[in-house]
């Protein structure tokens, strides 16, 4: 309901258009659209909520895997960190003295999360993940960047895995606090800024989602070494690699890109191109 009101009030655009820019017919169609509402007389923390949510999404409206995960694990610490990085957590205005419930803020949000998160500068990562060379606006609206972020987090913390397996395992544990969150969030912005500073052109392979993912992991695990080599030299080596792209790398960046085999192959190629060891350096060893 908040999203509908804000859209009608021209707070944001959809598909590049604000509500005021729509034609009369489109405005009428939007405003007369009937929204089904189900009133559940049970507590928000009841397990029945999750069960009903899953059943509705099998028969009513097909949400993507990450959209379902974002709701099911909404207040799991690992998910909260990823949502914060992706600017998906509305924060209650501490200066707002109005009465009533703010529907944009999850009532189950752990107390103190924002106080912890605000200590860290994450602007670099938001610049990276919201770069439209990487994700389209439609993709970010469907939370594709959130799944991408969760998989980056699980990879740098636990090593290269297959698809979303480790991410799902972490979320299923429903840990109150992710043990590596401080180390993760304090390093993620410098890594992002290093990659962005290389200013790859928008047509570069390094904006291919699979290649960007692997490059991010390599830089995260080796930032000190790469800083020593120098940004310009690292950029030159990666550009030379792209100019004469090995066929097996191109295939690993195009097909079955989320399988462990392809991720490991891309990792090894990127490390070799830069001139560093290909060993994995997860936090959990």
N, C-alpha and C positions, 0 to 999 in steps of 0.2 A: 504494500500500500504506500509506503514511503517512496519507493522507486517511481510508482505511477504519479504521485503528487509532484515529485521533483521534476519528472520529465515534462509534465503539463506546465510546470512553472519555469521551463527552459533552463533548468539547472545543469543539464547535460544533453548531448546529442545522441541519436541512434542512427547508425548508417550514415553519419556525416550531416544529419539534418536535425535541427531543433523542432520542437512541437509547433512553435509559431510559424515555422517555414513550410509546414504541411499544407496541402490543399484542403479545401472545405470538406470534400468527401472523405479524405483520409482521416481528418480530425473527427468527423462524425463516427466513422467506423471504429476508431480507437476508443472513443468515449462511450460508445454503446455496446462494446464487447462485454459479454457476460462472463464473469469470473466465478468458477465453482469454488465454494468455501465449505470446508468440513470443520465443524466445531467439535473438538474432542474434550470431553470432561474428565481429563486425567492430567497428572502432573507432567511437566516438561521432562523431568528426569526419569519417568517411567519407561521401562524397557519396551512397553507396548508402542511407544512413539516410533522407535526404530523399526519395529516389525511392520507397523502400518505404513510407514514411509516406504519401506522396501516393496510391499505389496502394491501400493498405489503406483509406484514407478514401473511396475511390470505391466500394468494394464491401462494407465491413464496418460502419462506423459513420459516419454523416454529420455531420461537424463543420461548424460555420459558417465563413465566410470568415475572420473575425478569429481564431477558435480555431486554424485552420491557420496563419495568418500569425504568431500568437504563438509557435508552435512552430518554424516554418521559419526565422524571423528572431530567434530567442530571444535571441541575444547581440549583435545589431546595436545600436549605441549609441542610435540613434533609438528603437528599440523598448524598450531598457532604461530610457531616461528616462521614456517613457510608462508602462511597467510600474511604475516606482518611484512616479510620481505617483498611480497607481491602487492602490498598496499590494499589488502582485502579485509582489514579489520577496522570497522568504524569504532571510533573512540568516544566515550561519553565526555561531554564538555563539563569540566569540573566547575566552571563558572555559571552553568545553567542551573538556576534555582527553581525552575518550573516543576510542578508536581506531575506525577504520572510516570508511566513506563516508556522509555525510549525503545521503540520496536527495532531500531537498527542495531542495538547493542545486545549481544547474547547475555541473558541473565546468569548463565553458568560460567561466564568468563572468570578465570582464576584471578583473585585479587592480587595486585602487584605486578601482573605481567607487563603492563605498559611502563611501569616505573623501571623494570629491568631492561626492557627493550630500548627505551629512549636513551640509555647510556651510550649506545652504539650508533655510529654513522653508517647507514645502509644506503645512502643516496647513490653510490656507485652501482650497487646491484640493481636498484630500480631503473637507473639509466640503461643498464645492460638488458634487463628482461623486458622493458617496455620499448626497446628499439624496434621500430616497425620493419626493419630488415629481418628480424628474427621471428616475430609474431605479428600477425595481422590483428586489427582491432576485433574482428569477429572471434579469432582464436582466444584472445584475452578475455572476451566476454563469456566464452565457454570454459574458462579456467584451464586452458591448455598450458599456460605458463606456470600455473600452480603445480600441476603434475610434473612438469619439467624441473621446477625448483625442488620439489620433494625428492626427485631422483638424483639431482645433483647433491643434495644434502646427504642422502643415504650412501651415495658412492664415495664422497670424500671422507665420510666417517667410517665406513665399513669395507670399502674396496669395490672393485668393479663386479657387478652382479648382472643377472638376467632380468630384463624388462622392469616391472614394478615390484618384483618379489620382495626385496629387502624393505622397501618403503611400506608395503602392506604388513610385513612382519612387525615393523616398528610401531605402526599405528595400532595393530591388533593388541599389542602389549598394553596400550593405554597408560603408559607411564606418566606420572604426575609431572615429572620434569625430565627432559631429555638431557643426559649427562654431558654431552659435548656441545651444548648450545652456545656457551660463552666463546669457546674456541672457534666454533663455526662462524658465528655472526660477527666476531671481531675481525675475521680474515676475509670475509666474502666481498666486502666493498673494495679493499685494495686490489684484490684479484680482478674484479670487474673493471676497475679504473685502468689497470695495466692493459687489459685486452682492448678496451675502448680507445686507449691512447695510441694503439697501432693503426687506427683509422682505416680499417679495411673497406674497400669500396662496396657498395650495396650488392653488387653482383658476385662478390667473393664467395668462395666455398666456405669461408669461415663464418658466414651467416647462414649456412645450411644447418638445420637444427642438430643433426647428428654430429657434424664436425664441431659446431660451437660447443656442444655438450662435452665432447672429448677434450677440446682445447681448454675449456674451463677447468676440468679436472686436472689436466697436466699442469696448468699454471698454478692452481690452488696448491698442489703438492710440491711445487718447485719454485715458488715465487722468489725466494731469496736467491736461488741460483740464477734465475732468469733476470732478476734485477741486476745481478753482477755482470751478466753477459751484456745487458743493455737493451732497452726497448727497440732501438733502431735496428740492431743486429738481429734480434729475435724476429722482428717484422720482416727483415730481408730474407731470412732463412725460410720462414713460412711462405712468403710470396714466391720464392724460388721453388719450393715444394709444390705449391699450387700450379705453377707454370708448367711443371712436368709431372703431373699427378700420376702415381702408380695405378695401374688398372685394378689391382686388388684393393687398394684404398678406396678408389672411386666406387667399387662394388659394395664395400663395407659401409660406405656412407649413403648408399642408395637403397639397398635391399636388406631386410631383416635387421634393421639398424639398432634395435634394442636388445638383440640377443647378446649374451656375454661374449661369444666368439668374435662378433663384429666389433663390439666395444673394445675388447682387448687388442684386436688388430689395428684399429684406428689409434689407440693409445700408443702402441709400439711405433707406428709410423711417425706420429707427431714428435715423439721423443727423439727418434733417430734424426728427423729433419732438423730439429733444434740443436741436437748434439748433446743430449743428456741421457742418463740412465733411465730405462723404461720401468723400473721397479714401482710398484704401488706403495703409497705411503699413507694408508688410512689411519685415523686416530685410534681405532680399536685394533690393536695388534697383540 
